[in-house]
């Protein structure tokens, strides 16, 4: 049996293409996580003002995913975040065992 760990990731999605594009990106990553890991929770924080401009944008749509997976998947998820032009920022953290 593969060893799994708990992770959480936050992504900030660009708002410049509109609400429908944001929901499309969120669903795409939700599906990706469900296919490769056990998705525990999705917490959509919604549209928030950024602390500083990113790509000349002052607002972003924040989403938090909690999931459990093997050690290989977070690296692949991070790669997908980086190549998607609609994801402005992302961070994946391995949670301590509770």
N, C-alpha and C positions, 0 to 999 in steps of 0.2 A: 504494500500500500504506500502511496506517495505521501510524503510529509507535507502538511499544509500549514499555513500561518494566516493570521488576520491582517488585513490591510485596509487603509482608507485612502481615498484619493479625492482631491478637490480640483475641479477644472473651471476655468473662466472662459465662457463662450462669447465671441464677438456679437454685438447687437446690430451691426451695420446692415445685415441682410434681412432683418425683421424677425418677428416672433416665430413664424413658421419654420424658418431656417434654424433657429435656436432649438426648437422642439425636435427637429429632424436630427440634429447633431446629438442631443441628449439621448434620444431613442437609439441611435446608431451605437453609441458607446454602452448604453445599458444592455443592448442585445449582445454586443461583443463580450461584456463581462459575464453575462448569463451563460454564454456558450463555453467559456473557458474557466469559470470559477463559480462559486456559490455566492450569489448576490444576497446580502442580508438586508440592506436598507438603501434607499435612494432618498436624499433630502435635498429638495430644490430650494435654495435660498432665494432665488429670483434675481431680479435686476438690482444691482448695487452700483453706487458711485465708486470708481477706482481711486486709490490714494494718489496715483500719478497717471499721466497719459501713457497708454500702450498703443502703439500704431495710430496715434492721433485720436484715440477714442477715450472718452471719459467715463463710460459705463460698460459693465459686463454682466453676464448672467452666470451666477455661481451655482454649482451642483456638487454635492458630496455623495460619494458612493462608499458603502462599507461592504467588503467582500472577503471571502476566504479562498485561497488558491495555493498552488504550488509556487516555489520560488522563481520559476521561469516566467510565469505570466506577467508579473508587474513590469519587467523589462520590455516585453512586447507591447504592453499597454502604453508605456511611456513613449515608445517609438511611434505608435499610432497617434498619440497626442501631438507629438512634434511635427509630423508630416501633414496634419490636418490644419488647413489655413484658418478655419473658424475657431480653433482653440487658441486663445491668447496666452494663457498660462495654465500650468497644471503642476500638481505635486502628489507623489505617492509616498505614503508612510506605512512602515510595518508597525503594527500595534503590539505593545507588550502583552504577553500572556496574562490573562486576568485570573 
